[in-house]
Amino acid sequence: MSLREPNVIFEGRTCFPLETAVRTLVFLAGTRPRTLPSAAGSGKLSCVDSDNEYADDRSGTGTGISNSSDADAQRALDPEGRYTDWQQEVAARSVLRLSIYQPGRAATRIRCLLLAVFCEADQSAYPPAALQTARRAPNAEVVQLPGGHYAPFLAAHEQAVEAEVAFLNRHLLRTSQQG
């Protein structure tokens, strides 16, 4: 398909792809987007289903599975409860783009030092794919933590911080000693 081939009917007339895109942007520019919650449990429409998060072990089962994943998300995103008016929502139109987003394709082009931290039981960022992507980056170091998506901010926070500080010490101290 070329930009000169008509393919869309818009307001009763045949439009070209570029014209259609411009008309859509102009139409959407002045409107408030429809939003949905960024995370919610099963049965609720949201960008991320947080029902299977393994953030901490408040369930008492010894499994690390939390009974309150929405609460875990809230604690991770706003730990001190200072931002009560923050709307944790995503524009619904961005979800389609998110569904085809593949950051792993660019991994081999990352030239800076990279610390990739991922969690074993993450239900939002599939662990095997995250590990494979990180290993494709030429200057990456990988740290695997127990727990789910929010674990680096909650139950595994100390481990995450220790890994980050060690990474910075290794690379910043080495650079400062050389220069």
N, C-alpha and C positions, 0 to 999 in steps of 0.2 A: 504494500500500500504506500502510495506517495502522499505528500502533503497537498497535492493538487487534485487528488481523486476525492469526489464527494462521497461521504459514507454515513452521514448522520442527519436525521431530520430534527431540527431545533426550531421551535416556535413556527411550525408550518413550512419551513424552508429547508432546502438541502444545504448542509454546511460542510466545510472542509475540516480535517482534523485539527489544524492549527487554530482556525477560527473557533471551533468548538471548545478547545482548551481555553482560549482567551475569554469567550463568553461565560464559561463555567467559573473561571477565576473572578471575573467581574461580578457575576451573580453571587458568589460566596463571600466576596470581600466585605460586604456590609452586613452579613448575617452572623448571628451568634451560632457557633457550631453545636450540634447535638452531641451530648457527652454521655459517657458511661463510667461507672466506677473503675478505677485502675485495678483493683483487686477485690474479689468477693469469693465466698464459699460456693459449694455445689448448689445448683439450682438457681443461681443468681447470674444475671447477665453482667459480664465485666470483661475487661481486657485480659486479666490473668485469673485463673481459678486457683485460689490459695488454699483450697481445702486439704491438700496433701502435703503441706509444708511440715518439715521436721525441725522447727526452730529451737525448741527446748523441750524439757521433760516435765511439764507441769501436769501431764496426764496421770503420773504415778505408775505408768506401766513399765518403765524402764526401757522403753523403745526409743525415746527421744521424740515421739510424736506428740505434738501439742493438740489439745482439745480446742484451742481457740486461735485458729490461724489468722482471722481478721484482726484479733487483738495483737498478735505477733507482728503483723504488718504495720499496724499503728505504732507499736512500740519501736520498731526498727526505723520507721520513717520520721517519727516525731517523738523521740524518747522522753523528752521532758514535758510534753504536752503543751508547749508554748504556742503552737500554731493551730489553735482550735478552729480558726476560720479558713484554713487552707483546704480548698476543695481538691481532693485526690481523685481527679477525673481525667479522662483522656478523650480527645475529640474522636468521635466514632469514625469519621472519615479517615483517620490515620491508622486504624486497625488493619485495613486492607494492605496498606504499604508494609506494616509490621509483619504481616503474614508471609510476605515474600522477601523480607530482609535477610540477607545471608552475609554477615560480616566476615565469616571464615574465608570467603573468596579473596579478601585483601590481606590475609595474614602473612603471606610470603613477602609482601611489600612493606611491612612494618620494619623500619630500620632502627628505631630507638630501642632502648632497653625496655623490656616488658615483664611485669610480674602478673601472671594470670592466676587468680584465686578463684577456685570453684569448689562447690560442695557436693559430696557423694550422693545425697538424696534430693538434690534440687529438682523440683518439678516444673520450674519456669525456664531454666537454661539446662538443657539435657547434658548431663555430665560427660558421657563419652564424646559427644560432639565438641564440647568446650575443650576437653583435653586434646583431642585431635587438632583442633584449630590452633590452640596455643603451641603445640609442638611444631606446627608448620612455620611459625614466626621465627626468623633466624636468631634473634637475641632474647628469647623468652625463657623465663624460669617459671615453673609450675608449682603451685601449692594446692594441695587437696585437703579440704577440711571436712569434718563430720557434720552432718546436719543438712538442713534444707536451704532454701533461697535466702532467708534472712539470718542464717546462722552467723555470718561474719559480723553482724551488728548486735547479735544477742548471745546465744550460748557459746559460740566459738569466737567471741570478740577478742579475747586475750590472745588466742592462737593467731588470729588474723593480724593483729597489731604487731606481735612478735615477728611474724614472717615479713611484714612490710618494713619494719625497722631494720631487720637483718639485711634485707635486700638493699635498702638505702645505704646502710653502713658499708656493705661490700662494695657498692659501686661509687658512692660519693667519696668515701675515704680513699679508695684506689685512685680516683681521678684527682683528688686534691694532693695526694702524695706524689703523683707523677708530674703535676704542674707546679 
